[in-house]
Amino acid sequence: MVCQPAIWFMEGVSSQKDILAAVQQIRAAGDHAFRIIASHRTDRPEILSEADYAYLEPAKSDELLAFMKRVIEKHQVKAIHAGKRGMLLEKMRAPIEALGVRLSTGANSLDTFELADNKARFSEEMAARGFASVPSVQASRTAEVSDAIVQLEAAQQLPCIKPVTGIYGMGFWILKRSASQLQALNNPDARIIHPDIFLTALTGAETAGETLPPQIVMPFLPGPEHSVDMLVEQGRVIAAVARSKNGSVQSLENQGSAYQLAVACAEALGADGLINVQTRNDHHGEPVLLEANLRPSGGIGYTLHSGINLAGLFALRQLGLINDDDTAAHLANFSPLKVISTHGVKPLPVSGLSALDDVSTQK
């Protein structure tokens, strides 16, 4: 029996489970014949159970290529989605593609990763290219943070701060004078802190010899925020769905100024794969670029409700199962609507990890 081709989704961020489920859905709907491989550096049965075969990735980078070679040969893998370690696999592109697979990392150059990973540089370079970007000041010391706050407040703007690199909004704070002294302790999820409390903490850290990771100080923008999930091929945006965020409710869109700005940004970056660009409206109601993530967002699964299966289309196109006309037919299914995240609980699946020396693990 001829072995079916396979697509491999390596360790991703929180949306890896949603991506695998979306690929399953489009495979079943179109009666396509291919296998889905998934891997992770830790045993995550709730994620890996969504694939036909599941593997644990080696933690050490120098063991990764040999591991990938064995999985590729065993399953006739034709395409690989790099997931969380996009920059690492981009560095390994030549030897990986020499194994006969298509590799999607999110970009096609290390410089693009370095640009997207540094929010200060990204903002500066996008502005230089003519894109509306949030004005920001990079700071590495308490005095620099303090000066940036003073400048923004003098311009009657509300300051906020976040690390130059990072994901999930970790380290983001709105620096608000009207906040109580205990605001950050009593309601940390609001991400609001009095600037004097923040600066006192930084001063104490410096005195203790701790180093402040490089930060961006910028004006807080009123929004709304748009998160635009995209399927991009060599800088060409194939499909995109924007999520306009208003509290817990998100509106799915495929038009508008924020959508167009994000698409233009992805094209300018020469992105490649499943990526995400975020914008936020300024005080004039115009969108400005916040950041580009050369990986799927945590909320890419929400976009499936619009009728556009971004992850599924990615898989079919990577495997050569659909062309542009077929893709256009899928895109015609778009329907704008509002979605809200809900929480549920279900039993944890039994771990079904595959063994590379065992060819009888097919479901």
C-alpha positions in Angstrom: 0.0 0.0 0.0 1.3 3.5 -0.9 1.9 5.6 2.1 -0.1 8.8 2.2 1.9 12.1 2.3 2.0 13.9 5.6 2.1 17.5 6.9 3.9 18.1 10.2 3.0 20.7 12.8 5.8 21.1 15.3 5.5 22.6 18.8 3.4 25.7 18.6 2.0 28.2 21.0 -1.4 27.9 22.7 -3.3 27.5 19.4 -1.6 24.3 18.2 -4.6 22.2 19.2 -7.0 24.4 17.3 -4.8 24.3 14.2 -4.6 20.5 14.2 -8.4 20.3 14.7 -8.9 22.8 11.8 -6.7 20.7 9.5 -8.7 17.6 10.5 -11.9 19.4 9.6 -10.8 20.5 6.1 -9.4 17.1 5.4 -12.7 15.4 6.3 -14.8 17.9 4.4 -12.8 17.5 1.2 -12.2 13.8 1.6 -8.4 14.5 1.2 -5.9 11.7 1.7 -3.0 12.9 3.9 -1.7 12.3 7.4 -1.3 14.9 10.2 1.9 14.7 12.3 2.3 16.7 15.5 5.1 17.1 18.0 5.9 19.0 21.2 8.8 19.2 23.6 6.5 18.0 26.5 3.9 15.3 26.6 0.7 17.3 25.9 -2.0 14.7 25.1 -4.7 17.3 24.9 -2.8 18.7 21.9 -1.1 15.7 20.3 -4.2 13.6 20.4 -5.5 15.8 17.5 -2.9 14.3 15.1 -2.6 10.9 13.4 0.9 10.5 14.8 2.5 12.3 17.8 6.1 12.7 18.8 8.2 14.3 21.6 10.7 16.7 20.1 14.3 16.6 21.5 14.9 19.5 23.9 18.4 20.0 22.5 18.7 22.0 19.3 21.7 19.9 18.1 19.5 16.8 18.1 16.6 18.3 16.2 17.8 17.7 12.6 18.5 14.0 13.1 15.1 13.6 14.7 13.4 15.5 11.9 15.1 13.3 9.3 13.7 10.1 10.9 10.1 11.5 11.1 10.2 12.8 7.5 11.5 9.5 6.1 9.1 7.4 8.1 5.9 9.3 7.2 6.7 10.8 3.8 6.4 14.3 5.2 6.0 16.8 2.5 5.6 20.0 4.5 6.6 21.2 7.9 5.1 24.1 10.0 7.8 25.3 12.3 5.6 26.6 15.1 7.2 28.0 18.1 10.8 27.5 17.0 10.5 29.4 13.7 13.7 31.3 14.0 15.7 28.2 14.9 14.3 26.3 12.0 14.9 29.2 9.7 18.6 28.9 10.6 18.4 25.3 9.6 16.4 25.8 6.4 19.0 24.5 3.9 19.6 21.1 5.6 15.9 20.7 6.3 14.8 21.4 2.8 17.5 19.1 1.5 15.4 16.4 3.0 12.8 17.0 0.4 10.2 19.0 2.4 8.6 22.4 2.2 9.4 24.4 5.4 7.2 27.3 6.7 8.8 29.3 9.5 6.9 32.5 9.2 9.5 34.3 7.1 12.3 33.6 4.7 15.2 35.4 6.4 16.7 35.7 9.9 16.6 39.5 9.6 12.8 39.4 9.3 12.6 37.4 12.5 15.0 39.8 14.3 12.9 42.8 13.1 9.6 41.3 14.2 11.0 40.2 17.5 12.3 43.7 18.5 9.1 45.8 18.9 11.1 49.0 19.1 13.0 48.3 15.9 9.8 47.1 14.2 8.0 50.3 15.0 10.8 52.5 13.8 11.4 50.6 10.6 7.7 50.3 9.7 7.4 54.0 10.2 10.4 54.6 7.9 8.7 52.5 5.2 5.6 54.8 5.4 3.4 52.6 7.6 1.4 54.1 10.5 3.2 52.8 13.6 2.9 53.5 17.3 5.6 56.0 18.4 7.8 54.4 21.0 11.0 55.1 23.0 13.3 52.2 24.0 14.6 52.3 27.6 17.0 50.1 29.5 17.4 52.1 32.8 15.1 53.6 35.3 16.1 57.1 34.4 15.3 56.5 30.8 11.9 55.1 31.6 11.2 58.1 33.9 12.2 60.6 31.1 9.9 58.9 28.6 7.0 59.0 31.0 7.5 62.7 31.6 7.6 63.4 27.9 4.4 61.6 27.2 2.6 63.1 30.1 3.7 66.6 29.1 2.1 65.8 25.7 -1.1 64.9 27.6 -0.7 61.2 26.6 -1.2 58.2 28.9 2.1 56.2 29.0 2.3 52.4 28.9 5.3 50.1 28.9 6.2 46.6 27.7 9.3 44.6 27.0 11.0 44.9 23.6 10.6 41.2 23.1 8.0 38.8 24.4 4.6 37.3 23.8 1.1 37.1 25.3 1.3 40.7 26.5 3.7 39.7 29.3 5.2 42.6 31.1 2.7 45.2 29.7 1.6 47.9 32.1 -0.5 51.1 31.7 1.2 53.9 33.8 -1.7 55.8 35.2 -1.4 58.7 37.7 -5.0 58.3 39.0 -4.3 54.6 39.9 -4.3 53.8 43.6 -1.0 52.8 45.2 -2.3 49.2 45.5 -4.0 49.0 42.1 -1.4 46.6 40.6 -1.7 44.3 43.7 -5.5 44.4 44.0 -6.3 44.0 40.3 -3.2 42.8 38.4 -5.3 41.6 35.4 -6.2 45.3 34.6 -2.5 45.8 33.8 -2.6 49.3 35.4 0.0 50.6 37.8 0.9 54.0 39.3 4.1 55.2 37.6 5.7 56.1 40.9 5.2 52.5 42.1 6.6 51.2 38.9 9.7 53.5 39.0 10.3 52.7 42.7 10.3 49.0 41.8 12.8 49.6 39.0 15.0 51.6 41.3 15.0 48.9 43.9 15.8 46.3 41.3 18.8 48.3 40.0 20.0 48.8 43.5 19.9 45.0 44.0 21.9 44.5 40.9 19.1 43.3 38.7 19.0 44.2 35.0 15.9 45.6 33.4 15.2 43.9 30.1 14.9 46.5 27.3 11.5 48.2 27.4 9.3 50.2 25.1 7.6 53.3 26.5 4.7 54.5 24.3 1.4 56.2 24.4 -1.6 54.0 25.4 -3.9 53.9 22.4 -7.7 53.9 22.9 -8.4 51.2 20.3 -10.1 49.0 19.4 -7.3 46.5 18.8 -7.4 44.4 15.7 -5.6 41.0 15.5 -5.3 39.9 11.9 -4.5 36.2 11.2 -3.1 35.5 7.8 -2.0 32.8 5.4 0.9 34.2 3.5 3.1 32.7 0.8 6.4 34.4 0.0 5.0 37.8 0.9 1.7 37.2 -0.9 -1.3 37.2 1.4 -3.6 34.3 0.4 -6.2 34.7 3.1 -6.8 36.9 6.1 -9.3 37.3 8.9 -9.3 40.2 11.3 -10.6 40.1 14.8 -11.7 43.4 16.2 -11.5 43.1 20.0 -14.1 44.8 22.3 -13.8 43.3 25.8 -14.6 39.6 25.6 -16.4 39.9 22.3 -14.5 39.7 19.0 -15.9 40.7 15.6 -14.6 38.8 12.6 -13.9 40.9 9.5 -12.2 40.8 6.1 -12.1 44.5 5.3 -11.4 47.9 6.8 -8.4 50.1 7.3 -6.9 47.9 10.1 -7.3 44.8 7.9 -5.6 46.6 5.0 -2.8 47.9 7.1 -2.0 44.5 8.5 -2.1 42.9 5.1 0.3 45.5 3.7 2.6 45.0 6.6 2.8 41.2 6.0 3.5 41.8 2.3 6.3 44.3 3.1 7.9 41.9 5.6 7.9 39.1 2.9 6.2 36.9 5.5 5.6 33.2 4.7 3.3 30.9 6.5 0.6 31.4 9.2 1.3 34.7 10.8 -0.5 37.5 12.8 -0.3 41.3 12.7 -1.7 43.5 15.5 -3.0 47.0 15.1 -4.7 49.5 17.5 -6.6 52.6 16.7 -5.0 55.9 17.8 -6.8 59.0 19.3 -7.9 59.9 15.8 -9.6 56.6 15.2 -6.9 55.5 12.7 -5.1 52.1 13.1 -1.4 51.9 13.7 0.9 48.9 13.7 1.7 47.4 17.1 3.6 44.2 16.2 4.0 41.4 13.8 4.1 37.8 15.0 5.7 35.3 12.6 3.6 32.5 13.9 -0.1 31.8 14.4 -1.8 33.8 17.1 -3.4 32.2 20.2 -6.8 33.1 18.8 -6.5 31.8 15.2 -9.0 29.1 16.1 -11.7 31.8 16.5 -11.4 32.7 12.8 -12.8 29.3 11.8 -16.3 30.6 12.7 -16.1 33.1 9.8 -16.1 30.2 7.3 -12.4 30.6 6.5 -10.2 27.8 7.7 -6.8 29.4 7.5 -4.8 26.4 9.0 -6.7 24.0 6.7 -6.0 26.1 3.6 -2.4 26.3 4.6 -2.2 22.5 4.8 -3.9 21.9 1.5 -1.8 24.4 -0.3 1.5 23.1 1.2 0.6 19.6 0.1 -0.4 20.8 -3.4 -4.0 19.6 -3.0 -5.7 22.9 -4.0 -4.8 25.8 -6.4 -5.7 29.5 -6.4 -9.2 28.9 -7.9 -10.0 26.3 -5.3 -8.7 28.7 -2.6 -10.9 31.5 -3.9 -14.0 29.2 -3.6 -13.1 28.6 0.1 -12.7 32.4 0.7 -16.1 33.0 -0.7 -17.5 31.3 2.4 -16.5 34.2 4.6 -19.3 35.5 6.8 -18.8 38.4 9.4 -20.0 37.6 12.9 -19.2 38.2 16.6 -17.6 35.5 18.7 -16.9 35.1 22.4 -14.6 32.7 24.2 -16.2 30.1 26.5 -14.6 27.6 28.8 -15.2 23.9 29.0 -13.7 20.8 30.6 -13.3 17.3 29.2 -11.3 14.3 30.3 -7.6 14.4 29.4 -6.9 12.0 26.5 -4.7 9.0 27.0 -1.2 9.8 25.7 -0.7 8.3 22.3 2.9 9.1 21.5 4.3 7.3 18.5 7.7 5.5 18.3 10.0 6.1 15.4 11.0 2.5 15.3 7.3 1.4 15.2 5.5 1.5 11.9 2.2 0.2 13.3 1.1 3.3 15.1 -1.3 4.5 12.3 -4.8 5.3 13.5 
